[in-house]
Amino acid sequence: MKTSKKKRETRKTKPTEIRESDAAESVVQSNVGRRKFLKISLAAGIGLAAPTIFTRKASAQTGERVLKVVQWKHFVPDYDKYFDVFAREFGEKHKCKVEVDYVGTADLPTAIAADISRGGGHDVFHLNGTGAWLYDKVLVDVSDIANRLAKEHGGYLREAPSIGVVSGKWLAIPSWYISYPYIINSGYFHEVGEQYTDKTTYEDLLRIGAKLKKAGHPIGIPFSQTPDSNDNLLPFMWAYKAYMFDKEGNIAFRKKEIVDSLKLGAEIFNQTMTDEVLSWDDSSNNRFIASGKGAVVCNPISAYRTAAKDNPDVYRNLEIVKTPLGAGGLRINYGRTMSYGIYNFSKVQDLAKEFLFAMNEEGLRGMEASTGYNHPFLNALYKKPMPVIGHEPKLEVLQDFHQDVHFVGFPGPMTKTATAMYAKFIVPTMFAEVAKGKNPRAAMEDAEKKLRAI
């Protein structure tokens, strides 16, 4: 899930160093404690390497309050520009200064870990793909803000509590998610006498994909150690009720269903794909479909945007379609979540809460700035036509994507164990092993052992 980044010409960035020794030595001084800190870090699959932070700072006047935010550096540069404007406007309204530190995907967990180890640094932090469970010991109860947002904006999507609620309290605010629809080259489907419809199943995709591969246009679903592989394979499993957790978040493998999904996955790999998917990273599927080589991917609209810019001939045949159906006509969509929390060591918690309320209330403005990547969690923001996706014919189908969307940990909450399962690529490893010939039941049993050992 990558897109090309434009060079920013008008804004300068200043890197701020956090030394590894500082983070490691101050662990024992924090509220969390060394053991708890290490558990949090390991659950996310991270280390303590120094992060690269790009800082937007405004000088505070004497006595003026300062709100510090650590924010994921969006792959759409215009969204960061929008966020700068929002932060400045919030500061003017609330007579404070807002400092935003933009951190890349790989460095964000480490920046958060450094804050936790010191017991300071920022007030608000961005949870990219993780829920409140991972940081529950250092988060402020934001139930008042969550309930206020829900009351004023028609409630949340049904699975929002699985991300933000721990032990009956909202500890994080789910703000938006990135959708993973299927993107097809309809021209290639027509070449082999086939058509993709709203009723297309994964079994249909296997049959059609074999014809597409024979015609020189394979399907591309990563079976590799990359986040997009999780984001593709988890909803595939769930469409066949091949769950690894129960509704409470306990490990509970539905073994028959998992074995069956692994067998079907291996068939799809062998008959519709090439070995390259075993070593893909998150940019590979973008290149695969945008170059004209591939016929099908499951990816955010970055691949669609890339083709529109770089390969108009391919773009003309690209379509955003509904996810294939699984067992009994079950459709499962997937989204990578983006949430926000407030550290319990923040000295400006009241200001931080108002910041989260204001940011989520204007979610549609953020969606527009993101060019349609950001999908809100508040029901009232789904009034059609939605920004961007409601005005581009090829993207209109995404306005209903939320009706079938699920997140890491489904059918339970996004627990520490579920987050670690994602970070350690347990599911992609399981599928890759079966694709290369391992017995499906043995691969599943190995995956269960790994999960229970976390």
C-alpha positions as CSV (number, residue, x, y, z in Angstrom):
1,M,0.0,0.0,0.0
2,K,2.2,2.8,-1.2
3,T,1.9,5.8,-3.5
4,S,4.4,8.2,-4.9
5,K,5.2,11.2,-2.7
6,K,5.6,14.7,-4.1
7,K,8.4,16.9,-2.8
8,R,7.2,19.6,-0.5
9,E,8.6,22.9,-1.7
10,T,7.1,25.4,0.8
11,R,7.7,23.8,4.2
12,K,11.0,23.0,5.9
13,T,11.3,20.1,8.3
14,K,13.6,19.8,11.3
15,P,14.6,16.3,12.5
16,T,14.5,15.7,16.2
17,E,16.7,13.0,17.6
18,I,15.7,10.5,20.3
19,R,18.7,8.5,21.3
20,E,18.4,4.7,21.8
21,S,20.3,5.0,25.1
22,D,17.8,7.7,26.4
23,A,14.8,5.5,25.7
24,A,16.3,2.4,27.1
25,E,17.8,3.9,30.3
26,S,14.7,5.8,31.3
27,V,12.3,2.8,31.0
28,V,12.6,2.0,34.7
29,Q,11.7,5.6,35.7
30,S,8.3,5.6,33.9
31,N,4.9,4.7,35.3
32,V,4.8,1.7,33.1
33,G,7.9,0.0,34.3
34,R,10.5,-1.8,32.3
35,R,8.8,-5.2,32.0
36,K,5.5,-3.7,30.9
37,F,7.2,-1.4,28.5
38,L,9.0,-4.3,26.9
39,K,5.8,-6.3,26.6
40,I,4.1,-3.4,24.8
41,S,7.0,-3.0,22.5
42,L,7.3,-6.7,21.7
43,A,3.5,-7.0,21.1
44,A,3.8,-4.5,18.4
45,G,6.8,-6.2,16.9
46,I,9.0,-3.1,17.4
47,G,12.4,-2.3,18.8
48,L,14.0,0.8,20.3
49,A,15.8,2.2,17.2
50,A,15.8,6.0,17.1
51,P,12.9,7.3,15.1
52,T,13.0,10.1,12.4
53,I,10.6,12.8,13.4
54,F,9.7,15.8,11.3
55,T,8.6,18.7,13.6
56,R,6.2,21.6,12.9
57,K,6.7,24.0,15.8
58,A,5.2,27.3,16.7
59,S,6.7,29.5,19.4
60,A,4.5,29.7,22.5
61,Q,4.0,33.0,24.3
62,T,4.9,33.1,28.0
63,G,2.2,31.2,29.9
64,E,0.5,29.9,26.8
65,R,-0.4,26.3,26.8
66,V,1.2,23.9,24.3
67,L,-0.4,20.7,22.9
68,K,2.1,18.2,21.4
69,V,0.9,15.6,18.9
70,V,2.9,12.7,17.4
71,Q,1.2,12.0,14.0
72,W,1.7,9.4,11.3
73,K,3.2,10.9,8.2
74,H,0.5,10.3,5.6
75,F,1.4,9.0,2.2
76,V,-0.8,11.7,0.7
77,P,1.3,14.9,1.3
78,D,-1.8,17.2,1.0
79,Y,-3.3,15.5,4.1
80,D,-0.4,16.6,6.2
81,K,-0.8,20.1,4.9
82,Y,-4.4,20.0,5.8
83,F,-3.5,18.7,9.3
84,D,-1.1,21.6,9.8
85,V,-3.9,24.1,8.9
86,F,-6.4,22.3,11.3
87,A,-3.8,22.3,14.1
88,R,-3.2,26.1,13.6
89,E,-6.9,26.8,13.5
90,F,-7.5,24.8,16.7
91,G,-4.7,26.7,18.4
92,E,-6.2,30.1,17.4
93,K,-9.6,29.1,18.7
94,H,-8.4,27.7,22.0
95,K,-5.6,30.2,22.6
96,C,-2.9,27.6,22.6
97,K,-0.1,26.4,20.4
98,V,-0.2,23.0,18.7
99,E,3.1,21.3,17.8
100,V,2.8,18.3,15.4
101,D,5.6,15.8,14.9
102,Y,5.2,13.8,11.7
103,V,6.6,10.3,11.9
104,G,6.9,7.6,9.2
105,T,5.2,4.2,9.5
106,A,8.3,2.3,10.6
107,D,9.3,4.9,13.2
108,L,5.9,5.6,14.8
109,P,5.8,2.7,17.3
110,T,9.3,3.6,18.4
111,A,8.4,7.2,18.9
112,I,5.5,6.2,21.0
113,A,7.6,3.7,23.0
114,A,10.1,6.6,23.7
115,D,7.3,8.8,25.0
116,I,6.1,6.0,27.3
117,S,9.6,5.2,28.6
118,R,10.2,8.9,29.5
119,G,6.8,9.6,30.8
120,G,6.6,12.6,28.5
121,G,7.2,14.1,25.1
122,H,3.8,14.3,23.6
123,D,0.2,14.6,24.7
124,V,-1.8,13.0,21.8
125,F,-0.5,10.1,19.8
126,H,-1.6,8.4,16.6
127,L,-2.3,4.6,16.6
128,N,-1.6,3.3,13.1
129,G,-3.2,-0.1,12.7
130,T,-3.4,-0.8,16.4
131,G,-6.1,-0.4,19.0
132,A,-6.3,0.9,22.5
133,W,-5.6,-2.6,24.0
134,L,-1.9,-2.3,23.0
135,Y,-1.4,0.8,25.1
136,D,-4.2,0.5,27.7
137,K,-1.9,1.2,30.7
138,V,-0.9,4.6,29.5
139,L,-4.1,5.9,28.0
140,V,-6.6,8.4,29.4
141,D,-10.3,7.5,29.5
142,V,-11.9,9.4,26.7
143,S,-15.4,8.0,27.0
144,D,-16.8,11.5,27.4
145,I,-15.5,12.6,24.0
146,A,-16.4,9.3,22.3
147,N,-20.0,9.5,23.7
148,R,-20.3,13.1,22.7
149,L,-19.2,12.4,19.2
150,A,-21.5,9.4,18.9
151,K,-24.5,11.4,20.2
152,E,-23.9,14.3,17.8
153,H,-23.0,12.3,14.8
154,G,-25.3,9.2,14.7
155,G,-23.1,6.8,16.5
156,Y,-20.1,4.8,15.4
157,L,-19.6,2.0,12.9
158,R,-20.5,-1.3,14.6
159,E,-16.9,-2.4,15.2
160,A,-15.5,0.9,16.4
161,P,-15.7,-0.3,20.1
162,S,-13.5,-3.3,19.3
163,I,-10.7,-0.8,18.5
164,G,-11.2,1.8,21.2
165,V,-12.9,0.2,24.2
166,V,-11.1,-1.7,26.9
167,S,-12.9,-2.9,30.0
168,G,-15.9,-0.8,29.3
169,K,-14.0,2.5,28.7
170,W,-13.1,4.3,25.5
171,L,-9.3,4.6,25.7
172,A,-8.8,5.7,22.1
173,I,-11.0,7.4,19.4
174,P,-11.2,5.5,16.1
175,S,-10.9,8.3,13.6
176,W,-10.6,6.8,10.2
177,Y,-9.6,3.7,8.3
178,I,-8.1,2.9,4.9
179,S,-10.2,0.6,2.8
180,Y,-8.8,-2.4,0.9
181,P,-11.2,-3.0,-2.1
182,Y,-10.5,-5.3,-5.0
183,I,-9.1,-3.5,-8.1
184,I,-9.5,-5.4,-11.5
185,N,-8.5,-4.8,-15.1
186,S,-11.8,-5.3,-16.7
187,G,-10.2,-5.4,-20.2
188,Y,-8.4,-8.6,-19.3
189,F,-11.6,-10.1,-18.0
190,H,-13.3,-9.4,-21.3
191,E,-10.3,-10.9,-23.2
192,V,-11.0,-14.3,-21.6
193,G,-14.8,-14.0,-21.9
194,E,-15.5,-13.3,-18.2
195,Q,-17.1,-10.5,-16.2
196,Y,-16.7,-9.5,-12.6
197,T,-20.0,-8.8,-10.8
198,D,-21.3,-8.1,-7.3
199,K,-22.0,-11.9,-7.1
200,T,-18.5,-13.0,-7.9
201,T,-17.2,-15.5,-5.4
202,Y,-13.6,-16.6,-4.4
203,E,-14.3,-19.8,-6.3
204,D,-15.3,-17.8,-9.3
205,L,-12.0,-15.9,-8.9
206,L,-10.1,-19.2,-8.9
207,R,-11.8,-20.3,-12.1
208,I,-11.4,-17.0,-13.9
209,G,-8.0,-16.4,-12.5
210,A,-6.7,-19.6,-14.1
211,K,-7.8,-18.3,-17.5
212,L,-6.3,-14.9,-16.8
213,K,-2.9,-16.4,-15.8
214,K,-2.9,-18.6,-18.9
215,A,-3.5,-15.4,-21.0
216,G,-0.5,-13.7,-19.3
217,H,-2.3,-11.6,-16.7
218,P,-2.1,-13.3,-13.3
219,I,-3.8,-12.3,-10.0
220,G,-1.7,-10.7,-7.3
221,I,-2.3,-11.4,-3.6
222,P,0.8,-11.2,-1.5
223,F,1.8,-14.4,0.5
224,S,4.8,-12.6,2.1
225,Q,6.1,-10.8,5.2
226,T,4.4,-7.5,4.5
227,P,1.4,-5.7,6.0
228,D,-0.6,-5.9,2.8
229,S,-0.5,-9.7,3.0
230,N,-2.3,-9.6,6.3
231,D,-4.7,-7.0,4.9
232,N,-5.6,-9.4,2.0
233,L,-5.6,-12.8,3.6
234,L,-7.4,-12.0,6.9
235,P,-10.7,-11.0,5.1
236,F,-10.3,-14.0,2.8
237,M,-10.2,-16.3,5.9
238,W,-13.1,-14.5,7.6
239,A,-15.3,-14.9,4.5
240,Y,-15.2,-18.6,5.2
241,K,-15.5,-18.1,9.0
242,A,-12.0,-19.3,9.5
243,Y,-11.5,-17.4,12.7
244,M,-8.5,-17.4,15.1
245,F,-10.2,-15.6,17.9
246,D,-13.6,-15.7,19.6
247,K,-15.9,-12.7,20.3
248,E,-14.1,-12.0,23.6
249,G,-10.7,-12.0,21.9
250,N,-9.5,-15.3,23.2
251,I,-7.5,-17.6,20.9
252,A,-10.0,-20.0,19.4
253,F,-9.0,-21.6,16.1
254,R,-11.9,-22.8,14.0
255,K,-9.7,-25.6,12.6
256,K,-11.9,-27.1,9.9
257,E,-12.6,-23.7,8.4
258,I,-9.0,-22.6,8.6
259,V,-7.8,-25.8,6.9
260,D,-10.3,-25.4,4.2
261,S,-9.4,-21.7,3.6
262,L,-5.7,-22.7,3.4
263,K,-6.5,-25.3,0.8
264,L,-8.5,-22.8,-1.3
265,G,-5.7,-20.3,-0.9
266,A,-3.1,-22.8,-2.2
267,E,-5.3,-23.5,-5.2
268,I,-5.6,-19.8,-5.9
269,F,-1.9,-19.4,-5.6
270,N,-1.0,-22.3,-7.8
271,Q,-3.6,-21.7,-10.5
272,T,-3.8,-17.9,-10.7
273,M,-0.6,-16.4,-9.4
274,T,3.2,-16.6,-9.8
275,D,5.9,-17.2,-7.3
276,E,6.7,-13.4,-7.1
277,V,3.9,-12.9,-4.6
278,L,6.0,-14.9,-2.0
279,S,8.5,-12.0,-1.8
280,W,6.3,-8.9,-2.4
281,D,6.5,-5.8,-0.3
282,D,3.7,-3.2,0.0
283,S,4.6,-1.4,-3.2
284,S,4.7,-4.6,-5.4
285,N,0.9,-4.9,-5.9
286,N,0.7,-1.3,-6.9
287,R,3.3,-1.8,-9.6
288,F,1.8,-5.1,-10.6
289,I,-1.7,-3.7,-11.5
290,A,-0.6,-0.2,-12.6
291,S,2.0,-1.5,-15.0
292,G,-0.6,-3.6,-16.9
293,K,0.9,-6.9,-15.9
294,G,-1.7,-8.0,-13.4
295,A,-5.4,-8.5,-13.6
296,V,-6.5,-8.3,-9.9
297,V,-5.2,-7.0,-6.6
298,C,-6.7,-6.1,-3.2
299,N,-5.3,-2.8,-2.3
300,P,-6.1,0.8,-1.3
301,I,-6.8,3.2,-4.2
302,S,-3.1,4.1,-4.4
303,A,-2.7,1.6,-7.2
304,Y,-5.6,3.2,-9.1
305,R,-4.2,6.7,-8.5
306,T,-0.7,5.6,-9.7
307,A,-2.1,4.1,-12.9
308,A,-4.2,7.3,-13.6
309,K,-0.9,9.3,-13.4
310,D,1.6,7.0,-15.0
311,N,-0.3,4.6,-17.3
312,P,-3.5,6.1,-18.7
313,D,-4.1,3.1,-21.0
314,V,-4.2,0.8,-18.1
315,Y,-6.2,3.2,-16.0
316,R,-9.1,3.3,-18.5
317,N,-9.7,-0.4,-17.8
318,L,-9.3,-0.4,-14.0
319,E,-12.4,-0.8,-11.9
320,I,-12.9,-0.7,-8.1
321,V,-15.2,-3.7,-7.4
322,K,-16.8,-5.3,-4.4
323,T,-14.9,-7.9,-2.5
324,P,-15.6,-11.5,-3.6
325,L,-18.2,-13.5,-1.7
326,G,-17.2,-16.4,0.6
327,A,-19.2,-19.1,2.3
328,G,-23.0,-18.7,2.0
329,G,-22.6,-15.4,0.2
330,L,-20.7,-13.8,3.1
331,R,-18.8,-10.6,2.0
332,I,-16.0,-9.4,4.3
333,N,-14.3,-6.1,3.7
334,Y,-11.1,-5.0,5.4
335,G,-9.7,-1.7,6.7
336,R,-6.5,-0.6,8.3
337,T,-7.5,1.5,11.3
338,M,-6.2,4.9,12.4
339,S,-7.0,6.0,16.0
340,Y,-5.9,8.5,18.5
341,G,-5.2,8.4,22.3
342,I,-4.0,10.7,25.1
343,Y,-1.2,9.8,27.4
344,N,-2.1,9.6,31.0
345,F,1.1,11.7,31.8
346,S,-0.1,14.6,29.7
347,K,-0.5,17.9,31.6
348,V,-3.1,19.3,29.1
349,Q,-5.6,16.4,29.0
350,D,-8.6,18.7,28.7
351,L,-7.1,20.5,25.7
352,A,-6.2,17.1,24.2
353,K,-9.7,15.9,24.5
354,E,-11.1,19.0,22.7
355,F,-8.5,18.5,20.0
356,L,-9.7,14.9,19.4
357,F,-13.3,16.0,19.4
358,A,-12.7,18.8,16.8
359,M,-10.5,16.5,14.6
360,N,-13.1,13.8,14.4
361,E,-16.1,16.1,14.0
362,E,-14.6,17.4,10.7
363,G,-13.7,14.0,9.4
364,L,-15.1,14.8,5.9
365,R,-12.6,17.6,5.5
366,G,-9.8,15.2,6.3
367,M,-11.3,12.7,3.9
368,E,-11.2,15.3,1.1
369,A,-7.7,16.3,1.9
370,S,-6.6,12.6,1.7
371,T,-8.1,12.3,-1.8
372,G,-10.5,9.6,-0.6
373,Y,-8.2,7.4,1.4
374,N,-9.5,8.2,4.8
375,H,-12.9,6.6,5.6
376,P,-14.6,8.0,8.8
377,F,-16.0,6.0,11.7
378,L,-19.0,8.3,12.5
379,N,-22.2,7.2,10.9
380,A,-23.5,10.7,10.1
381,L,-20.4,11.3,7.9
382,Y,-21.6,8.6,5.4
383,K,-24.3,10.8,3.8
384,K,-24.0,10.6,0.0
385,P,-22.4,11.9,-2.0
386,M,-19.2,11.6,0.1
387,P,-16.2,13.8,-0.6
388,V,-14.1,12.6,-3.5
389,I,-15.4,9.0,-3.7
390,G,-18.9,10.2,-4.2
391,H,-17.9,12.3,-7.2
392,E,-15.6,9.9,-9.1
393,P,-17.7,7.2,-10.9
394,K,-15.1,4.5,-10.5
395,L,-14.9,5.1,-6.7
396,E,-18.6,5.4,-5.9
397,V,-18.8,1.8,-4.8
398,L,-16.6,2.7,-1.8
399,Q,-19.4,4.7,-0.2
400,D,-20.9,1.5,0.9
401,F,-17.6,-0.3,1.9
402,H,-18.2,0.4,5.6
403,Q,-21.3,-1.8,5.6
404,D,-19.2,-5.0,5.5
405,V,-15.8,-3.8,7.0
406,H,-14.0,-5.6,9.8
407,F,-10.7,-5.1,11.5
408,V,-7.8,-7.0,13.1
409,G,-9.0,-9.4,15.8
410,F,-12.4,-10.1,14.2
411,P,-14.8,-11.4,15.4
412,G,-13.3,-10.2,18.7
413,P,-11.6,-6.9,19.7
414,M,-8.2,-5.7,18.6
415,T,-6.3,-7.2,21.5
416,K,-2.6,-7.2,22.2
417,T,-2.5,-10.8,21.0
418,A,-4.3,-10.0,17.7
419,T,-2.0,-7.0,17.1
420,A,1.1,-9.2,17.7
421,M,-0.4,-11.8,15.3
422,Y,-0.5,-9.1,12.6
423,A,3.0,-7.8,13.4
424,K,4.6,-11.2,13.3
425,F,3.0,-12.2,10.0
426,I,1.6,-15.4,11.4
427,V,-1.2,-15.6,8.8
428,P,0.9,-14.8,5.7
429,T,3.5,-17.4,6.8
430,M,0.8,-20.0,7.2
431,F,-0.5,-19.4,3.7
432,A,2.9,-19.3,2.1
433,E,3.9,-22.6,3.7
434,V,0.9,-24.3,2.3
435,A,1.4,-22.7,-1.1
436,K,4.9,-24.3,-1.1
437,G,3.6,-27.7,-0.2
438,K,3.3,-28.0,3.5
439,N,0.3,-29.9,4.9
440,P,-2.5,-27.4,5.7
441,R,-3.3,-28.9,9.1
442,A,0.4,-28.9,10.1
443,A,0.8,-25.3,9.0
444,M,-2.3,-24.3,11.0
445,E,-1.0,-26.1,14.1
446,D,2.3,-24.4,13.8
447,A,0.5,-21.0,13.5
448,E,-1.5,-21.7,16.6
449,K,1.6,-22.6,18.6
450,K,3.2,-19.3,17.5
451,L,0.2,-17.4,18.5
452,R,-0.2,-19.0,21.9
453,A,3.5,-18.4,22.6
454,I,3.2,-14.6,22.2
